Amino acid sequence: MSQEKLSDYVAAQAKKLGVPGVAVGVLLDGRESYASHGVTSLGNPLPVDEKTLFHLASVSKTFTATALMRLVAEGKVDLDAPVRRYVPELKLADEQAAARITVLNLLNHTAGLDWNLIDDGKGDRSLTGLVAKLPELPLIAPPGARASYSQAGYNLAGRIIEKVTDLPFEQAMTSLVLEPVGLSDTVYGLAEVMVRKFAVGHNRSEDGAVRAARPWGAFREGARGDNPGGGLASSASDLLRWARFQLGDGQGVLPTRALHRMREQTVALRASSLGNGLGICWFLHDLDGLQGIGHGGSGNGQFAELLIVPERNFAVVSLANAGPDGYPFNQSVVTWALEHYLGVAEQVAEPVPYDEDQARQVAGRYEIDAMNLDFATDGTRLTLAVEIKPEIREASDEELPPGYPAAAIGFLPGDGDEYIVTEGGLKGQRGYFSRDANGTVTGADLAGRLFNRAVQAP
């Protein structure tokens, strides 16, 4: 595959979707190729390149998990031990759950914790402060019962790293992972970001205009509580270095066996565009018989995607500085790279024809602490709208990213509870509805998270 073809595709997709700046990297058999397009910021433009920093958001979790695995390999942490062995002050809304949650439950999202605590900008915003607030976090399932993506769970895992190393989380991560792997442009905090070239996030408003997003990533002053789950900034070149590490023998940082253990399935996922299952942090993908391991991230006007195919010594990273269009841009780049470099063609799921009775069974509002999902039918199609709760927007003293307006979804063949988004910024996302013993729909999964049903449509 020629560099020119990669560059042409990246530029064409960025222009088509109106993304101001993108950076893409591909690794195949030790050879790196990069393609960048556009600018760091519409208001203060500099050309994007492979050294430009983007907010990684949840791709940060792969670093946190790897650091914890190093502590496991060194005998300082036991994956099967209760979290309270390392964070004895942990309290939750349910005492039995607090006593039972293990380190592995945090790393594969089976702790039963809801998505996250809402940051009100008040009080202690460190990891210590986060743990103190965890009794306020809803529990959505008993520990180990099911996977549901939890930012709070990974932030709690970061507190384990602090307690075991007796270092602030960011210093511990630098010592355990970032410096040994040679990731000089993978950093926490605005002070480190601002001395490097970085991409500004952008959001598209209802009038179609693209405007700079504020704040930059998750880097609000004094807010360190989200760093384990989403606080890193990095570049395309550093992320390919990270991929090389994951494809290698551990470089003395992590035994090869421990590195490979992170790729082994620990829990299956149903009808999820994130993957078929979870290893230790990594989402696992069946790519026409090849195993892919990957993780994505979505921040305020920035999106990141990393996919690695160990059997083919392959990796692709895609970074984009616009929401919501950065998500379909990254997905299209990954799909294109798999096809053109590895010959792996994506199998597109086809929904079944609209069924009014089926649509009415699921129509209504579903929620987590910060967001609402609204499924609605007009008698001809079923739609999904995703929005940050209005009360959260009103209470925030910061600009929050826009939601996703109503877009069509279709049910997939099978038992009738799995669906796929067929248009809009979430096109291609898959999920499913869950039912109680009586067959009543009680929840909806989207992006690996369980949203409990709050209101049934009349």
N, C-alpha and C positions, 0 to 999 in steps of 0.2 A: 504494500500500500504506500503510495507516494505521499510525501509531505504536502504537496500541492492539493491533492484530493481532500485530505483532512482539513486543510486551511479553507478550501472552497466551501466545504460542507458547513463548517463552523460559522463562517461569515454569513452564508446564506440563511442559516437557521436563526442566527442572532438578529439579522435584518427582518426576517419574516415575522418574528415574534416581538420585535421592538425592544430587545434587551440592550441596554446601553453598553455593557462591557462583559466579556466572557473570557475564561481561560480554560483550555483543555489540554490534558496530557495523556499519552498512551505509552505503555511499556509492553514490549513484546520481545522475549528472548534476550533481555538485557539491553535492548536498544530503546531509547526514549525519543518520542516525537511530541512536539508542542504546536498548538495553534491558538492564537489569541485574536480577539476582535474588539474594537470599540474602546471606550474610555472608562476611567475610574469613576468619574462623576460628570453629570451633565452641567453642573454649575461651575466646576473647576477642573476641566478635563485634562487628564494625562493618559497616554496610551497604555492599555493593559498588556502585560506580558506574563511569562511563567513565574516571575518573581513577585507579582502583585499579591498582596494579602487580601483574602476574603474571609468573612466570618464563616466558620465551619458548622456552627450550631451543633446538631446532634452527632455529627461525625466525630466530635470530641469524645464521645463515649468509648470509641475503640481505643483511644489512648488511655483513658481511665481504667478500662478493663485489663489492658495489657500490663499496666503498672501493678494492678492488684494480682495478676497472675505471676508477676515477678516475686511479689511478697509471698505468694503461695509456694512457689518453687524454692524460696529461701527458708521455708518452714515457719514463717512469721504469721501466716494467715491460713486457716483451714476453710475451704469452700463450703464444706458441709456443716460448719459450726454456726450456731446462732449469732446473729449480728450483735447481740448484747454482750457476747464475750469481748468484743472490741469497743463497743459503744454502750456501756452499761446503763447510761442515763436514758436510753431510748424508751419512749412511751408512745403508744398509739391509742386510737379510739377504742380498740379491743385489746385487752391485756394478753389473751391467749395468742393472738396474732403477733404481738410484739415479742413474745417469748419464743415463738416458733420460726420466725423469718430467718433464713440463712443467707450467707454471703452469696451463694449461687442464685438464690431467689432474686436478689437484686440484679445480678449480672445477666439473667435471662428473662427478666420482667415477669416473674411468676410470684412476686411477693404479695400480690393482691392490693397494692397501693394504687390509688387514683393517680391521674396524670401528674399534677404538681400543686404546690401551694401558690396562691396568688401573692405576688410581691406588691405590697401596698406602699413600699418606699419608706416604711417606718420601722423603727426598732433595729435590732441586730440583724444585719443582712449577710453575716458570715455563715459558714457551715454549722457552727455551734448554734447560731440563732435559728437556722433551718430545723435542726433536730429538736429544738425546744418547741417549735410550732407544729411538729408532726402530729400531735394528738388532734389537731383541727382537720387533718387530711382524711377524706372519706376512704373507706376500705371497700373494694368492689368484689372481692372473693377471698376465700381462705388461702393462706400461703400454699403455693404449689398446685392449686386447683386449675389454673389456666394462665396463659400469657396475656398481659395487657400492658402496653407500653407506658413506662413511668419515668418521667424526668426526676421526680422526687426520689425514686429508688436509686438512681445513679448519683444524685447529690449526696444521699446517705452513704453510698459506697465511697465517695470522696472523703467523707468524715472518717471512715475506717482507715483510709490511707494516712490521714493526719494523725490519728491516735496511735497507729502502729509505728510510724516513723518519727513522731514527735516533731514534725515540721509543718508549717503552713502548706496547704494542699499544693499550691503552685510551685513552691520550692521542692517539695517531694517529687512532683512530676518531672521537674527539670532534672533532678538527680537520678530518678529511676528509669526514665525513658528518653526524654527529649535530648539531653546532652549525649548520652551513650550512642543513640542512633544517628546523631549528627544533624538534628533538625533545628538549625539556627534561626529559621524564619517561621517557627511554629511557637506562638506566644500567647500568654494570657495578659489582658489588661491594656487599656488605652495608652498607657505610658510606653509600652513596647510597640504597639501597633503604629503609633504616630511618628516614630522615627524611621519607618519603612514606607514604601509606596503601598497604598491600600485602596481598595474599592469601596465606594460609598453605596449603600443600599438604596434602592428606589422602589416606590410603589405606584401602581396605576390607580388613579382615583376614578370615581364614577363618571366624570366627564371625559375620561380617556387620557387625561394628561399624566405624564410620568414625573413624579416629584421625589426629591431626596427624602429618605426615611430617617426619622429621628426616634429614639437614640440609635447610635451605631451599634449594631449587633446587640449583645447582652451586656455591653460594657458601661453600665450606669455606675456612677461614682459610689464606691463602697459596697457594691452588690457583687459579692463573691460566692453567694450561696448557690448559684447556677453554674459555676465553672466546671465541675466534674461532668455534668450532663450536657453542657453546651457552650463553654466559654472560650474555646480556642479560636485563634485566627491563624491561617496558614496560606501557602501558595501552591500552585499546581506542581512546581518542581519539588517542594518539600513533601507533598503528598505522594508523589511517585517514589521518593526515597523511603517513605513510610511503607509503601506497597512492597518495595524491594526487601525491606526488613521482614515483613509478614511472609514473603515468599522464600526467605532464606533459612538459615539455621539458628537464628536467634542472636547472632553476633556476640555471644557471651552475656547478653542482657537477660535472655530467657532460654532455658533448655529447649531444644527442638521439639521434644515430646509435648512440653507445655504449650508451645506455640501452636502445634497441630491440634492439640486438644480443644482449642478455641473454635476450631472448624467443625467439631463433631456435634451432631444434633442433640440438644438437651430437651427440647420441647417442639412439637409440631405446631404449625400455624395453618389456620383454615382460611381459604378465600382471601388471601392478603397479597396486595401488590408489593409488600415489603419482602416477601419470600415464602418458601414452603415450610421453613422452620427456623429455629434459633439455636445457634451454638452458644458460646460464651461471648455475648454481645453481638457477634456477627449474624446478620440475616443470611440464610442459606438459600441458594437458588439452584433449581435444576435447569440447566441450559442445554437442552437436547442431549442429555447424557453426561454433560460436564458439570462439575460443581462450581458454583460461583459463591463468593462470600462478599458481602457488601454492607454499606450503611449510607444513609442520606441524612441531610440536615436542612432545616428551614428556619431562617432567622427573619429579622425585620428588613424585608426587601432584598434578602440574599438567600441563595440556595446552593447546596453542595451535594455532590454525589461521588461515591467511590465504589468501584466494583473490581474484584480480583478473581482471576481464574487460575488457581494454583497449578492444575495439570498442564496448562499451556504457558505458564510463566508470563501471564498477561495481566495487565491492569489498565483501567481507564478512570480518569478523574475529570469531572466537569464542574466548573464554578461559574455562577451567574449573579449579576447584581440588580435583579429586578423581580418584583413579585406582582402578580402571581406567575408571570410568564417565564421566570427562571426555572420553575419546576418542569414544565413540558420541554423546555430547551434541554435541560440536563438529561431527561429521559430519552429524548430523541437522539442525543449524542451517544449515550450508552448503547442504545439499540443499533445505531448505525455502526459503531465501532465493533460490536460483537459480530455483526454480519460481514463487514468488510475485512476485518483482521482474522476472525476465527471461523467464518462461514456458518455462524449460528444465527438462524432467522427466528425472530420473535413469533410465537403463536398467539394470534389475536383472539381473545375470547369473544364469541358472538352471543348477544342476548337473545332470549326468546321473545315472541310477540307480546305486546302489552296485554295484561290481564287485569281488568278493573277490580275484581274481587281480591286478587292478590295485592294490588296496590292499596286498597282500603284497609287491609289487615295491618299494614306497616305504617300508614300515614300518621304523622304526628311529630311531636318534639322529643328529642333525646338530648341528654346533656352530661357534661362533666362540669367541674367547678368553674371553668373559665369559658366554655364554649357551648353553643347550641347547634344541633343538627335538626333541620326541619325538612321532613319528607312530606311532599304534598302531591295530590293528584287532581287534575282538572277533568278527568273522564277520558282523556286521550293519551296522557303520558304521566309518568311518575318523575318528580324532580327532587333534587337535594340542594339545600342551601346551607352554608356553613358560616357561622358568625360568632365573633367574640361577644359575650353577653353584654347587653347595653349598660347594665349597672357597673360592669367592670370598666367599660370605656369611660363612663361618666366619672367614676371615682379616680381614674388614673390621671396623674399630672404629666404624663408623657404621651406622645403620639403612638397609637397602636396600629398594626398593619390592618388593611381592609379585609373583609371576609370574602367568601366566594358566593356570588349570586346564584339563584336557582338554576340548575343545569340538569339535563335529562339523565336518568339512570335506567338500566334495564336489568331484569332478572336473568340469571344464567341457568342453563340446563341443569337438572338434578332435582333436589328436594324443594326448590322454590324459595329458599332463604338466602341464597347468595346473589350478589348484584355487582354491576360494574358501572362506573360513571362514563357516559358516552360523549360528553362535550364539556367545554369550559376549561378552566385552569386545573381542575382535578381529573381531567380525562385519562382514563386507564386505571384509576384507582379502583380497587376491588374491596368488597366487604361482605358482611353477612348479618342476618338478623337472628337473635337467639330467642327461644321460647321457654316457658315454664312447663310443668308437667301436664297442664291443661291445654297446651298448644297456644297460649296467649303470647304475643310478641312482647318481650320485656326489655330488649336491648338491641343496639346496633353497633357493630364493629366497623371502624374506619381508621386507616393508617395504623393498624395494630392496637387501637385503643377501644375499650368498651365504653359506650355512651348508654347510660340507663334511660329507659323511657320515662318521660315526665308527663307528657300530655298526649292522649290519643285524639286524632282528628275526628270531628263529628261525622 
